[in-house]
Amino acid sequence: MARRRQAVTIKHVAADAGVSLQTVSRVINKESSVSPKMKDRVQASIDKLGYVPSIAAQRMGGSRSYLILALNDRERTIADWRAREGADWVDQMLMGGMLECAKHGYRLIFELVDTHSDHVERELQGCIVALQPDGVILTPPHSDNLLITALLRRENIPFAQIGSTGEGGGIALIMGDEGAARAATRYLMDLGHKRIGFIKGAAEYKLSSWRKAGWKAQMEEAGLPNEDLCAEGDFTYDSGVTAARQLLALDPKPTAIIASSGHMAMATVQVAREMGLEVPRDLSVVSFDNTPMTLFTSPALTAIDQPVAKTTALAVELIVAAKRGEDLPEGPTIVPAGFIVRDSTAPPPRD
């Protein structure tokens, strides 16, 4: 039987180059304290032996762990996974974060933390002790949890706050929620709609208020009534059913509805059918999610395309920059959302 080839380690490189393990680690990490001559010497051994640096070797220098920790809401994430209804927030977040981490020699670690837990500090502290991350990515509603942000500041760990204006002192990133709501409302107006309903998301998410504000501002600028055209939801399908029934019971009823999640948009389509309305002939529907289910439902839903992957990738990029001591943008960075027109929107029915 053929003998298994022994993996090349940092020890082999150090022995071949005649230097210490720490020197090899400093070369791998591109630290400025190593002379050009020494860098060339170590790099020659790396190339000759075909050595691929591991995180353990990178961490040997002691200044960085090469790990970035991403936190998401445990309860909502597990509920989405168990429902298997096509929500892909986590998929997009991991794609953006992992691919960007790979560019910088980092690894992304994903953890779930309870939003409402009294032990959130203890949970996070346990993660920090175990992983010693170079940075942390917070997603809503963790982004504005002052217990979490205060702990990260005390530990001097750079952190990004997605969906936040950065009151916690981190790197603030906003996915253009208000502007996207304005654009969706304006698009429906251009089709001829005047009574445009809006289903708001969960109140604990700041972005829910930003989306409502965008819709409301666009309606008011156009001089259109909106007092009774907003219903409360919490991103779930059931809340979308309740909200859609509330809006479609109005007289006159809206001719278009923007729902703050894919689940609530699908619920709106179902309620419309139950009431004998056809989408989009009698009612246009826009989803504030471009998840797989918005594409494959019937009719396919016009959707605001949230830049989750792009925003997470930017969060990684800025955390790495912060770790290197580079200057960071002042104030929140806005990553614009996209807008995809499909079959669920059309001009309003004629009176």
C-alpha positions in Angstrom: 0.0 0.0 0.0 1.3 3.5 -0.9 2.5 5.6 2.0 0.6 8.7 2.7 2.6 11.8 1.9 3.5 13.8 5.0 1.9 17.3 5.0 4.3 20.2 4.9 4.1 22.3 8.0 5.5 25.6 9.2 8.1 23.7 11.1 9.5 22.3 7.8 9.6 25.8 6.3 11.4 27.1 9.4 14.0 24.3 9.3 14.6 24.6 5.6 15.1 28.4 5.9 17.1 28.1 9.1 14.8 30.6 11.0 12.4 30.5 13.9 8.7 29.6 13.6 7.8 33.2 14.6 9.8 34.6 11.7 8.0 32.3 9.2 4.7 33.5 10.7 5.7 37.1 10.4 6.5 36.6 6.7 3.2 34.8 6.1 1.4 37.7 7.8 3.4 40.3 5.7 4.6 42.1 8.8 6.9 45.1 8.1 9.3 44.1 10.9 10.9 41.4 8.6 13.7 42.5 6.3 13.3 42.1 2.6 16.3 39.6 2.5 14.6 37.5 5.2 11.3 37.6 3.4 12.9 36.3 0.2 14.7 33.6 2.1 11.5 32.3 3.8 9.4 32.7 0.7 12.0 30.6 -1.3 11.5 27.8 1.3 7.7 28.1 1.1 7.8 27.9 -2.7 10.2 25.0 -2.7 8.3 22.9 -0.2 4.8 23.8 -1.6 3.7 25.0 1.8 0.2 26.3 2.3 -0.2 28.5 5.4 -2.7 27.4 8.0 -4.6 29.6 10.4 -2.5 28.1 13.2 0.6 29.3 11.5 -0.8 32.8 10.8 -1.9 33.1 14.4 1.6 32.2 15.7 2.6 35.9 15.5 0.0 36.6 18.2 -1.4 39.8 16.8 -4.3 38.4 14.8 -6.5 35.3 14.8 -7.6 35.5 11.2 -11.2 34.7 12.3 -14.2 36.9 11.9 -17.3 36.1 13.8 -20.8 36.7 12.3 -23.8 36.7 14.6 -27.4 36.1 13.7 -30.7 35.9 15.6 -31.1 32.3 16.9 -34.8 32.1 17.1 -35.7 33.6 13.7 -32.9 31.7 11.9 -33.9 28.3 13.3 -37.5 29.0 12.5 -36.6 29.8 8.9 -34.5 26.7 8.6 -37.2 24.5 10.0 -39.9 26.0 7.8 -37.8 25.4 4.6 -39.7 28.1 2.8 -36.9 29.6 0.8 -35.6 32.4 3.0 -31.9 32.8 2.1 -30.7 35.7 4.2 -28.1 33.4 5.9 -27.0 31.9 2.6 -26.4 35.3 1.1 -24.6 36.5 4.3 -22.3 33.5 4.3 -21.6 33.7 0.6 -20.6 37.4 0.8 -18.7 37.0 4.1 -16.8 33.8 3.2 -15.7 34.8 -0.2 -14.4 38.2 1.0 -12.7 36.5 4.0 -10.9 34.1 1.6 -9.4 37.1 -0.3 -7.7 38.3 2.9 -6.7 34.9 4.3 -9.4 34.9 6.9 -12.2 32.4 7.9 -15.8 33.3 8.8 -17.3 31.7 11.8 -21.1 31.8 12.1 -22.9 31.7 15.5 -26.5 32.1 16.6 -27.3 34.2 19.6 -30.7 34.8 21.3 -32.0 38.3 20.7 -34.0 38.6 23.9 -31.7 36.5 26.1 -30.7 37.9 29.5 -27.5 36.0 29.1 -26.5 37.5 25.7 -23.3 39.0 27.2 -22.3 35.6 28.6 -23.0 33.8 25.4 -21.0 36.3 23.4 -18.1 36.4 25.9 -17.9 32.6 25.5 -17.6 32.9 21.8 -14.9 35.6 22.1 -12.8 33.5 24.6 -13.0 30.4 22.5 -12.4 32.0 19.1 -10.6 35.3 19.8 -12.0 36.8 16.6 -10.3 39.7 14.9 -13.8 41.2 14.2 -17.5 40.7 14.6 -20.4 41.2 12.2 -23.7 42.0 13.8 -27.0 41.6 11.9 -30.4 43.0 13.0 -31.6 43.1 15.7 -28.2 42.4 17.3 -26.7 45.4 15.5 -28.3 47.8 17.9 -28.1 45.7 21.1 -26.2 48.0 23.5 -25.1 45.1 25.7 -23.4 43.5 22.7 -21.8 46.6 21.3 -20.6 47.7 24.7 -18.9 44.3 25.3 -17.2 44.5 21.9 -15.9 48.0 22.6 -14.5 46.8 26.0 -12.7 43.9 24.3 -11.4 46.3 21.6 -12.7 44.2 18.8 -13.7 45.9 15.6 -17.3 45.2 14.7 -19.7 46.0 11.9 -23.3 46.9 12.5 -25.5 45.9 9.5 -28.8 47.7 9.4 -27.7 50.3 11.9 -26.7 53.9 12.0 -23.8 52.9 14.3 -24.9 54.3 17.7 -23.0 51.4 19.3 -19.7 52.7 18.0 -19.1 50.2 15.3 -18.8 50.2 11.5 -22.3 51.1 10.3 -23.7 49.6 7.1 -27.2 50.2 5.7 -28.8 48.4 2.8 -30.6 51.4 1.4 -33.9 50.5 3.0 -35.5 53.9 2.9 -34.4 54.6 -0.7 -35.6 51.2 -1.8 -39.0 51.7 -0.3 -39.2 55.1 -2.1 -38.2 53.5 -5.4 -40.7 50.7 -5.1 -43.5 53.3 -4.3 -42.4 55.5 -7.1 -42.5 52.6 -9.6 -46.0 51.7 -8.6 -47.0 55.4 -9.0 -45.5 55.4 -12.5 -47.8 52.5 -13.3 -50.7 54.7 -12.3 -51.4 53.4 -8.7 -52.6 56.0 -6.1 -53.7 53.8 -3.2 -50.6 52.0 -2.3 -50.6 49.9 0.9 -47.6 49.1 3.0 -47.0 46.1 5.4 -44.4 47.0 8.0 -41.9 44.6 9.5 -41.1 43.8 13.1 -40.8 46.8 15.3 -37.6 45.6 16.9 -35.8 46.1 13.6 -34.8 49.8 12.8 -35.0 49.0 9.1 -38.7 48.4 9.5 -39.2 52.1 10.3 -36.8 53.2 7.6 -38.8 51.3 5.0 -42.1 52.7 6.2 -40.6 56.2 6.2 -39.5 55.8 2.6 -43.0 54.7 1.5 -44.7 57.4 3.5 -42.4 60.2 2.2 -42.9 59.2 -1.4 -46.7 59.1 -0.9 -46.7 62.5 0.8 -44.5 64.1 -1.9 -47.0 62.9 -4.5 -49.9 64.3 -2.4 -51.5 60.8 -2.0 -53.4 59.7 1.1 -51.6 57.2 3.3 -53.2 57.5 6.8 -55.0 54.1 6.7 -52.8 52.3 4.3 -50.1 50.9 6.6 -50.6 47.7 8.5 -48.3 46.1 11.1 -46.5 42.8 10.5 -43.5 41.0 11.8 -42.0 39.5 8.6 -43.8 36.2 9.1 -46.4 34.7 6.7 -49.2 34.7 9.4 -48.6 38.3 10.2 -48.8 39.0 6.4 -52.2 37.3 6.2 -53.6 39.5 9.0 -52.1 42.7 7.6 -53.3 41.9 4.0 -56.8 41.2 5.2 -56.8 44.5 7.1 -55.7 46.5 4.0 -57.9 44.7 1.5 -61.0 45.3 3.8 -60.7 49.0 3.2 -63.1 50.8 1.0 -61.7 51.8 -1.3 -59.1 49.1 -1.1 -55.5 49.6 -2.2 -54.6 48.7 -5.8 -51.0 47.8 -4.8 -49.3 46.6 -1.6 -45.6 46.6 -0.7 -44.8 43.9 1.9 -41.6 44.2 4.0 -40.7 40.5 3.5 -41.1 37.7 1.0 -43.3 35.7 3.4 -45.7 38.6 3.9 -45.8 39.3 0.1 -46.8 35.7 -0.6 -49.4 35.9 2.2 -50.8 39.0 0.5 -51.1 37.1 -2.8 -52.9 34.3 -1.1 -55.3 36.6 0.7 -56.1 38.4 -2.5 -57.0 35.1 -4.1 -59.3 34.2 -1.2 -61.1 37.5 -1.8 -61.5 36.8 -5.5 -58.8 39.3 -6.6 -56.3 38.4 -9.3 -52.6 39.5 -9.0 -51.7 41.7 -10.8 -54.9 42.5 -12.7 -56.7 43.6 -9.5 -53.8 44.0 -7.1 -50.1 44.6 -7.6 -47.7 43.2 -5.0 -44.1 44.1 -4.3 -41.8 42.0 -2.0 -39.0 43.6 0.1 -37.0 40.4 -0.4 -35.7 38.8 -3.5 -35.6 35.2 -2.1 -36.0 32.1 -4.2 -39.6 31.8 -3.3 -40.4 35.2 -4.8 -39.1 34.0 -8.2 -40.8 30.6 -8.2 -44.2 31.5 -6.8 -47.1 32.3 -9.1 -47.1 35.0 -10.2 -43.4 35.6 -9.8 -43.0 38.6 -7.4 -41.6 42.0 -8.3 -39.0 42.4 -5.6 -36.6 44.8 -3.9 -33.2 43.0 -4.1 -31.5 43.5 -0.7 -27.7 43.5 -1.2 -27.0 41.1 1.7 -23.9 39.4 0.2 -22.4 42.7 -1.0 -23.0 44.3 2.4 -21.5 41.4 4.4 -18.5 41.4 2.1 -18.0 45.1 2.7 -18.3 44.5 6.4 -15.5 42.0 6.2 -13.4 44.3 4.1 -13.8 47.2 6.6 -13.1 45.0 9.6 -9.8 43.8 8.1 -9.0 47.4 7.3 -9.7 48.4 10.9 -7.5 45.6 12.1 -4.7 47.0 10.0 -5.2 50.4 11.4 -6.5 52.0 8.2 -8.9 54.9 8.0 -12.6 54.0 7.9 -15.6 55.8 6.4 -17.2 58.4 8.6 -20.9 57.7 9.3 -23.0 54.9 7.9 -22.1 53.4 4.5 -25.2 52.9 2.4 -25.2 49.9 0.0 -28.0 50.5 -2.5 -30.7 47.8 -3.1 -31.7 46.6 -6.5 -35.2 46.3 -7.9 -36.4 43.5 -10.1 -39.7 43.7 -12.0 -41.6 40.5 -12.5 -45.2 39.4 -13.0 -46.9 40.6 -9.8 -47.2 44.3 -10.8 -49.2 46.0 -13.5 -51.3 49.2 -14.0 -54.2 49.5 -11.6 -57.7 48.2 -12.7 -59.8 50.8 -14.5 -62.7 52.2 -12.4 
